[in-house]
Each structure stands twice: as structure tokens, then as C-alpha cells.
Amino acid sequence: MIDFIVCTNKPEVLKNNLLRSKVIQKYGSQEMMGFKNIPEAYNVATPSLPPGVVCYVHQDVFLPDTFEEELANTLKLVPYDWGVIGVAGCILENGKKVNKGYINDRGHVWGKPDGLPAEVQTLDEMLLITRGDFKFDDQFPFDFYGADICMQAQAQGKKCYAINAYCFHNSTRVVGGRTKEFYIAEDKFREKWRAQLPIVTTCSLIK
């Protein structure tokens, strides 16, 4: 069983992206509306009991027909006690940020399928997969909540992985765009996980 949970504030974006995915048409999705805080929406969603895998996915993501099979193949490859998996993540190697994953991000191929699944430090929020066993921290309303649950998993001795499950991220957000709220969340994240620094995310290297 796969549960798909999406926080949406733009019905047309949802309709033109995620809801076009055949895997969503097969399993359905919980559409959390009216929330200004994505973690709050995710925390009040109700996955199936007992949960199988829970996919928290952005409304502007399209999942091609290959997604379900590629996810199933990944679950056979990663250790049973995995913490969080996703399609785009990064890790520090010799002090440098290295991207892991394979997606189409705003019309451009990001990453490559070679060597996946690969262990990462954090994963991008566009698609996060858990067993429904983590509570999202609502002090990160839009940014860093994905990195935060990855750090939660590692604090419990569980590993996080970027997988080969190609999908399309059709965001209209400017690449590298930063808001005041982003920097506020970054400061809170740095303080929360100060003992584990440096931490690399798909958006930044936090020291």
C-alpha cells in the first residue's frame, strides 16, 4: 500500500501535475487544503493503518508510469530499517556537496541514475517517503522540514537514501531564490542541529 499526501493551495497546479499521475489515480491521494504550514498539514493527515509507505509530495510533481515499479525495486535494495527516502538529496564528500538522485527539475535533468540508491544526509521536500513514523516540525513551515526529518531519522540510527525513481518537478519557484522566511528557517534549523553541523541540503551548506 502506498499513501500519497499532498498539501495544496493551487488546485490548477495540482490538477495539471500530481493528479495526472497514473499511480495517484490508482491509489488516490489525501489533499490537505487550507494550510499555510506544510508540516502541520502532513501531521494531521491520516495514512492507512498499519502504514505501508507514505509519500509526502508537492503539488507540482508529476510521477511517470515507471514510478511505482522503481519505488518497489528500491525497497528491495535499501536496508529494512531505512529512515527516509526520496528522489533528490545530497551528502558531504571530502567537505564538498554532492547531489544524489535523478529527476527532471524545471525542464532540466538533475543528477543521474548511476549508483542509486545512495545514502544521503538530507533530502529535498519535493518528495519524501517514510513509513509514517515521523512527526514533522512545524517551526519549518515551508523550508527545511525535509532536512529536519532526515536528521530526526539519523538521530534514531536510521539512514536516508536518494533513489532512482525518475519524476518531474515543475516548480515555478526561481532556482536559488531566497525569501526572508527561508533565512529564518535556516537559522532555526542551524540552532536545532548545531551539534551535527555541517549539514548539507539541496539548497545550502549549513555550518
C-alpha positions as a Markdown table, in Angstrom:
| # | Residue | x | y | z |
|---|---|---|---|---|
| 1 | Met | 0.0 | 0.0 | 0.0 |
| 2 | Ile | 1.2 | 3.5 | -0.9 |
| 3 | Asp | -0.3 | 6.6 | 0.7 |
| 4 | Phe | 0.2 | 9.9 | -1.1 |
| 5 | Ile | -0.2 | 13.1 | 0.9 |
| 6 | Val | -0.1 | 16.5 | -0.7 |
| 7 | Cys | -0.5 | 20.0 | 0.8 |
| 8 | Thr | -2.2 | 22.1 | -1.9 |
| 9 | Asn | -3.1 | 25.8 | -2.3 |
| 10 | Lys | -3.3 | 25.9 | -6.1 |
| 11 | Pro | -6.0 | 23.5 | -7.5 |
| 12 | Glu | -4.9 | 24.1 | -11.1 |
| 13 | Val | -1.2 | 23.2 | -10.3 |
| 14 | Leu | -2.4 | 20.1 | -8.5 |
| 15 | Lys | -4.7 | 19.1 | -11.4 |
| 16 | Asn | -2.0 | 19.7 | -14.1 |
| 17 | Asn | 0.7 | 17.8 | -12.3 |
| 18 | Leu | 0.3 | 15.3 | -9.5 |
| 19 | Leu | -3.3 | 14.3 | -10.3 |
| 20 | Arg | -2.2 | 13.4 | -13.9 |
| 21 | Ser | 0.0 | 10.6 | -12.5 |
| 22 | Lys | -1.4 | 7.2 | -13.1 |
| 23 | Val | -0.1 | 6.0 | -9.7 |
| 24 | Ile | -2.2 | 8.7 | -8.0 |
| 25 | Gln | -5.2 | 7.6 | -10.0 |
| 26 | Lys | -4.6 | 4.1 | -8.8 |
| 27 | Tyr | -4.0 | 4.7 | -5.1 |
| 28 | Gly | -5.6 | 8.1 | -4.6 |
| 29 | Ser | -4.2 | 11.0 | -2.5 |
| 30 | Gln | -5.0 | 12.9 | 0.6 |
| 31 | Glu | -5.3 | 16.6 | -0.5 |
| 32 | Met | -4.6 | 18.8 | 2.5 |
| 33 | Met | -6.1 | 22.2 | 1.8 |
| 34 | Gly | -6.3 | 25.5 | 3.7 |
| 35 | Phe | -2.9 | 25.1 | 5.4 |
| 36 | Lys | -0.2 | 27.8 | 5.4 |
| 37 | Asn | 2.2 | 25.4 | 7.2 |
| 38 | Ile | 3.1 | 22.2 | 5.3 |
| 39 | Pro | 4.3 | 20.2 | 8.3 |
| 40 | Glu | 1.0 | 20.9 | 10.1 |
| 41 | Ala | -0.9 | 19.6 | 7.1 |
| 42 | Tyr | 1.3 | 16.5 | 7.0 |
| 43 | Asn | 1.0 | 15.9 | 10.7 |
| 44 | Val | -2.9 | 15.9 | 10.6 |
| 45 | Ala | -3.1 | 13.6 | 7.6 |
| 46 | Thr | -4.2 | 10.1 | 8.3 |
| 47 | Pro | -2.2 | 7.4 | 6.5 |
| 48 | Ser | -3.5 | 3.8 | 6.2 |
| 49 | Leu | -3.2 | 1.6 | 9.3 |
| 50 | Pro | -0.9 | -0.1 | 9.5 |
| 51 | Pro | 1.0 | 2.2 | 7.2 |
| 52 | Gly | 2.9 | 0.8 | 4.3 |
| 53 | Val | 4.9 | 3.6 | 2.7 |
| 54 | Val | 3.8 | 7.2 | 2.9 |
| 55 | Cys | 4.8 | 9.6 | 0.1 |
| 56 | Tyr | 4.6 | 13.3 | 1.1 |
| 57 | Val | 4.7 | 15.0 | -2.3 |
| 58 | His | 4.5 | 18.5 | -3.6 |
| 59 | Gln | 1.5 | 19.5 | -5.8 |
| 60 | Asp | 3.8 | 20.5 | -8.7 |
| 61 | Val | 5.3 | 17.0 | -9.1 |
| 62 | Phe | 4.4 | 14.6 | -11.9 |
| 63 | Leu | 5.0 | 10.9 | -11.3 |
| 64 | Pro | 5.5 | 9.0 | -14.6 |
| 65 | Asp | 4.2 | 5.4 | -15.1 |
| 66 | Thr | 7.6 | 4.0 | -14.1 |
| 67 | Phe | 7.4 | 5.4 | -10.5 |
| 68 | Glu | 5.6 | 2.6 | -8.7 |
| 69 | Glu | 7.9 | -0.1 | -10.1 |
| 70 | Glu | 11.0 | 1.9 | -9.4 |
| 71 | Leu | 9.9 | 2.5 | -5.9 |
| 72 | Ala | 9.2 | -1.2 | -5.4 |
| 73 | Asn | 12.6 | -2.1 | -6.7 |
| 74 | Thr | 14.3 | 0.4 | -4.3 |
| 75 | Leu | 12.5 | -1.0 | -1.3 |
| 76 | Lys | 14.2 | -4.4 | -2.1 |
| 77 | Leu | 17.6 | -2.7 | -2.2 |
| 78 | Val | 17.7 | -0.5 | 0.8 |
| 79 | Pro | 18.1 | -1.9 | 4.4 |
| 80 | Tyr | 14.8 | -2.8 | 6.0 |
| 81 | Asp | 15.4 | -0.2 | 8.8 |
| 82 | Trp | 15.7 | 2.8 | 6.4 |
| 83 | Gly | 14.5 | 6.1 | 7.8 |
| 84 | Val | 13.6 | 8.4 | 4.9 |
| 85 | Ile | 13.9 | 8.0 | 1.2 |
| 86 | Gly | 13.4 | 10.5 | -1.6 |
| 87 | Val | 14.3 | 11.3 | -5.2 |
| 88 | Ala | 16.7 | 14.2 | -4.7 |
| 89 | Gly | 19.2 | 14.6 | -1.9 |
| 90 | Cys | 22.8 | 15.4 | -1.1 |
| 91 | Ile | 25.8 | 14.4 | 1.0 |
| 92 | Leu | 29.1 | 15.9 | 2.0 |
| 93 | Glu | 32.1 | 14.1 | 0.5 |
| 94 | Asn | 35.5 | 15.5 | 1.4 |
| 95 | Gly | 33.9 | 18.7 | 2.5 |
| 96 | Lys | 32.0 | 19.2 | -0.8 |
| 97 | Lys | 28.3 | 19.0 | -1.6 |
| 98 | Val | 27.5 | 16.0 | -3.8 |
| 99 | Asn | 24.0 | 15.7 | -5.3 |
| 100 | Lys | 22.4 | 12.3 | -5.4 |
| 101 | Gly | 19.2 | 11.4 | -7.2 |
| 102 | Tyr | 17.7 | 11.5 | -10.7 |
| 103 | Ile | 14.8 | 13.9 | -11.6 |
| 104 | Asn | 13.7 | 16.4 | -14.1 |
| 105 | Asp | 13.8 | 19.8 | -12.3 |
| 106 | Arg | 12.1 | 22.6 | -14.1 |
| 107 | Gly | 12.9 | 21.2 | -17.5 |
| 108 | His | 16.5 | 20.2 | -16.8 |
| 109 | Val | 17.8 | 16.8 | -15.8 |
| 110 | Trp | 19.2 | 16.9 | -12.2 |
| 111 | Gly | 21.5 | 14.1 | -11.1 |
| 112 | Lys | 22.0 | 10.7 | -12.7 |
| 113 | Pro | 20.7 | 7.1 | -12.1 |
| 114 | Asp | 24.1 | 5.6 | -11.6 |
| 115 | Gly | 24.9 | 4.4 | -8.0 |
| 116 | Leu | 21.3 | 4.7 | -6.7 |
| 117 | Pro | 20.0 | 4.1 | -4.2 |
| 118 | Ala | 22.7 | 6.2 | -2.4 |
| 119 | Glu | 22.9 | 7.2 | 1.2 |
| 120 | Val | 22.5 | 10.9 | 1.8 |
| 121 | Gln | 22.5 | 13.3 | 4.7 |
| 122 | Thr | 19.3 | 15.2 | 3.7 |
| 123 | Leu | 16.5 | 15.0 | 1.0 |
| 124 | Asp | 14.6 | 17.6 | -0.8 |
| 125 | Glu | 11.0 | 18.3 | 0.2 |
| 126 | Met | 9.6 | 17.8 | -3.3 |
| 127 | Leu | 9.0 | 14.1 | -2.4 |
| 128 | Leu | 9.7 | 12.4 | 0.9 |
| 129 | Ile | 8.9 | 8.8 | 1.7 |
| 130 | Thr | 8.6 | 7.4 | 5.3 |
| 131 | Arg | 6.6 | 4.7 | 7.0 |
| 132 | Gly | 4.5 | 7.4 | 8.6 |
| 133 | Asp | 6.7 | 7.2 | 11.7 |
| 134 | Phe | 8.0 | 10.7 | 11.9 |
| 135 | Lys | 6.3 | 13.9 | 13.1 |
| 136 | Phe | 7.2 | 17.0 | 11.0 |
| 137 | Asp | 8.5 | 20.0 | 12.9 |
| 138 | Asp | 6.1 | 22.9 | 12.2 |
| 139 | Gln | 8.6 | 25.5 | 13.1 |
| 140 | Phe | 9.8 | 25.0 | 9.5 |
| 141 | Pro | 6.6 | 25.9 | 7.6 |
| 142 | Phe | 8.0 | 25.7 | 4.1 |
| 143 | Asp | 11.7 | 25.2 | 4.1 |
| 144 | Phe | 14.0 | 22.7 | 5.9 |
| 145 | Tyr | 11.2 | 20.4 | 7.2 |
| 146 | Gly | 12.5 | 17.7 | 4.9 |
| 147 | Ala | 16.1 | 18.1 | 6.1 |
| 148 | Asp | 14.8 | 18.1 | 9.6 |
| 149 | Ile | 13.1 | 14.7 | 9.4 |
| 150 | Cys | 16.2 | 13.3 | 7.8 |
| 151 | Met | 18.2 | 14.5 | 10.8 |
| 152 | Gln | 15.5 | 13.0 | 13.1 |
| 153 | Ala | 15.9 | 9.7 | 11.3 |
| 154 | Gln | 19.7 | 9.7 | 11.7 |
| 155 | Ala | 19.3 | 10.7 | 15.4 |
| 156 | Gln | 17.5 | 7.4 | 15.7 |
| 157 | Gly | 20.2 | 5.5 | 13.9 |
| 158 | Lys | 18.3 | 5.2 | 10.6 |
| 159 | Lys | 19.8 | 6.1 | 7.3 |
| 160 | Cys | 18.3 | 8.2 | 4.4 |
| 161 | Tyr | 18.6 | 7.3 | 0.8 |
| 162 | Ala | 18.1 | 9.0 | -2.6 |
| 163 | Ile | 16.6 | 6.6 | -5.1 |
| 164 | Asn | 16.2 | 6.0 | -8.8 |
| 165 | Ala | 12.5 | 6.9 | -9.3 |
| 166 | Tyr | 12.5 | 9.5 | -12.1 |
| 167 | Cys | 9.9 | 12.2 | -11.8 |
| 168 | Phe | 9.2 | 15.7 | -12.9 |
| 169 | His | 9.4 | 18.7 | -10.6 |
| 170 | Asn | 7.5 | 21.5 | -12.3 |
| 171 | Ser | 8.1 | 24.3 | -9.8 |
| 172 | Thr | 7.7 | 27.9 | -10.8 |
| 173 | Arg | 10.0 | 28.9 | -7.9 |
| 174 | Val | 13.2 | 30.5 | -9.1 |
| 175 | Val | 16.2 | 28.2 | -8.7 |
| 176 | Gly | 18.3 | 29.6 | -5.9 |
| 177 | Gly | 15.5 | 32.0 | -4.9 |
| 178 | Arg | 15.6 | 33.0 | -1.2 |
| 179 | Thr | 13.0 | 34.7 | 0.9 |
| 180 | Lys | 13.1 | 36.2 | 4.4 |
| 181 | Glu | 11.2 | 33.2 | 5.6 |
| 182 | Phe | 13.9 | 30.9 | 4.1 |
| 183 | Tyr | 16.7 | 32.5 | 6.2 |
| 184 | Ile | 14.6 | 32.5 | 9.3 |
| 185 | Ala | 14.0 | 28.8 | 8.9 |
| 186 | Glu | 17.7 | 28.2 | 8.1 |
| 187 | Asp | 18.7 | 29.9 | 11.4 |
| 188 | Lys | 16.2 | 27.8 | 13.4 |
| 189 | Phe | 17.5 | 24.6 | 11.7 |
| 190 | Arg | 21.1 | 25.5 | 12.4 |
| 191 | Glu | 20.3 | 26.1 | 16.1 |
| 192 | Lys | 18.3 | 22.9 | 16.4 |
| 193 | Trp | 21.0 | 20.7 | 14.8 |
| 194 | Arg | 24.1 | 22.6 | 15.9 |
| 195 | Ala | 25.8 | 19.5 | 17.3 |
| 196 | Gln | 25.6 | 17.8 | 13.9 |
| 197 | Leu | 26.9 | 20.6 | 11.7 |
| 198 | Pro | 27.9 | 20.9 | 8.9 |
| 199 | Ile | 24.7 | 19.8 | 7.3 |
| 200 | Val | 24.2 | 20.0 | 3.5 |
| 201 | Thr | 20.8 | 20.4 | 1.9 |
| 202 | Thr | 19.8 | 20.7 | -1.7 |
| 203 | Cys | 19.5 | 24.5 | -1.1 |
| 204 | Ser | 22.5 | 25.2 | 1.2 |
| 205 | Leu | 25.5 | 24.2 | 3.2 |
| 206 | Ile | 24.9 | 25.0 | 6.8 |
| 207 | Lys | 27.9 | 25.4 | 9.0 |
